[in-house]
Amino acid sequence: MLAFLDQAGPVSAPAPPSSDLHAPSLKKLLRLKLQRWHRHVLSQGLRFETLCVEDRHALRKRLKRLRYALQFADALLPRGKIKPYLKQLACLQDLLGQMNDLVVAHQFFETLSQSQPSAWFACGWIKSELGYLDAKIIAAFKRWAKTDQYWQ
């Protein structure tokens, strides 16, 4: 649908005013938006270890937005190059989802530990897993930084 709209333009509409003749196409606007989102997500991802829990969750949501926007706008972008890029995004999204699940679990067990001291064991295990996962996420962002931005 986006490709059709980009190519077809309005049906039997009057000619645009002269100021709109040089307006960017839908495809160009899309590429600019994707580039901006990519840069923002990547810059935060490459400094992942410095982000607080809330910023990490916000990064996860921005990465999700980028991935779904790319899938939605695929018809306007070069064919055949989306898979490696989306594969990296999906990997990052999965890792950040795991991180979010562990953060929520840690909060739960920390609260539970006040009445059940054995829950501290779970808190320690989760903290250990989060450290391991942080390293995996940082490595995944570094790999993603080398992946071609196929819409270019």
N, C-alpha and C positions, 0 to 999 in steps of 0.2 A: 504494500500500500504506500509506504514512504517513497519507494522508487518511482511509482506511478505519479505521485504528487509532485515529486521533484522534476520529472520529465514532462508531465502533461501540462502543468500550469492550470490556470482557471479556464473553464469552458465558456466561450462566448462572452467573456468579460471585456469591458472597455480597456483600451491600452492604458498601461500604468502611467502615472505622471512622470515627467522626465527625471525627477529626483530619485525615483525607484528603479531606473534603468540599470543602475550600477549596484543595486542591492545584492548582497551575497546570496548564493543558492542555498537551499536546504542542506545539500551535501557538504558545502563548505562550512556552514554554521555547525553542523553535526561534528565535523572533524575538529573544529576549534574547541568545541565543548568537550569532546572525548580527550583531546590533548590536555586540556586544563585539568580535567578530572584525573587523568593518568598521572600527570606531574604531581598533583596534590597528594594522591594516595601513595605514590612511590616515595615522595620526599618524607612523608610521615613514616612509611614502612621501613625506610632505610635508617631511621632513628628510633625504631620500635622500642629498644631497651630503655629509652628515656621517657616514654609515654606512661602516664598514669592509667589506671584501670578504665576510667571513663573515656579517656582519649583513645585507648585501644578499642573499646567497644564502638566509638564513633568511627574509627578507621574501618572497622569491620562493616559497618553500615554503608560507608562510602564505597568500599570495594564491591559490595553487593550491588549498589546502584550502578556502578560502572559496568559490571558484568552483565546485568540485565539490560542495560541501555544498549550495549554492544549486540546482544542477541536480538533485541527488538529492531535495531537499525541495520542489521546485517545486509539487507537488500541494497542499501546505498553504498556499501563498502566493497573493496576489492574481494573477489571470490577466492576461495581456496587457501586463504592465509589465516583464517580465524581460529582454527583448531589449536595450534600451539599456544597462542595468546590466551584463549579461553581455558585451556587446560591448566595453565599457570594460575589464572584467576581462581578457578575452581579449587585447586590445591590450597591456595592461600585462604580462600573462604572456609574450607573445611578445617584448616588449622586454627583459624581465628574462632570458628564455632566451637571447636574443642576447648580452646582457651576460655571462652565465655562460659561454657558448661562447668569447667573446673573452678572458675572464680565464684560462680553461683553456689556450687557444692561446698567450696571452702567457707563461704559465708554461713551456709546452713549448719555445717558441722562445728564451726566456731561458736555459734549460738547454742547448739546442742551440747557442747562440751561443758557449759556451765552447770548443767544438771547431770550429765553423763561424762565423767572424765575420760572414759575410753575413747570418746570421739576425737581426742587430741591426736590419736594415732592417725586417723583419717586426715586431719588437718596437715600433719607432717608429710604424709604421702602425697597429698594434693599439692603442697608447696614444692615438693621435689619434682613432681610431674610438670608443674608450671615452669620450673627452671629448664627442664629438658625441652618442653614445648617452645619456650622462648627462643632457644637456640635453633630449633627447626624453622620457626617463623622467620627469624632473621636471615637464615640461609635461603629460604624460599623467596624472600624479597630481593635478595642479591641476585638470585637466578632470574627472577622476573625482570629485573632492571636490564638484563642482557637480551630479553625477548623482543623481537621486532614488534613495533606498533603497526599492525597491518593496515590501518586506515590511512597511513601516510602516503 
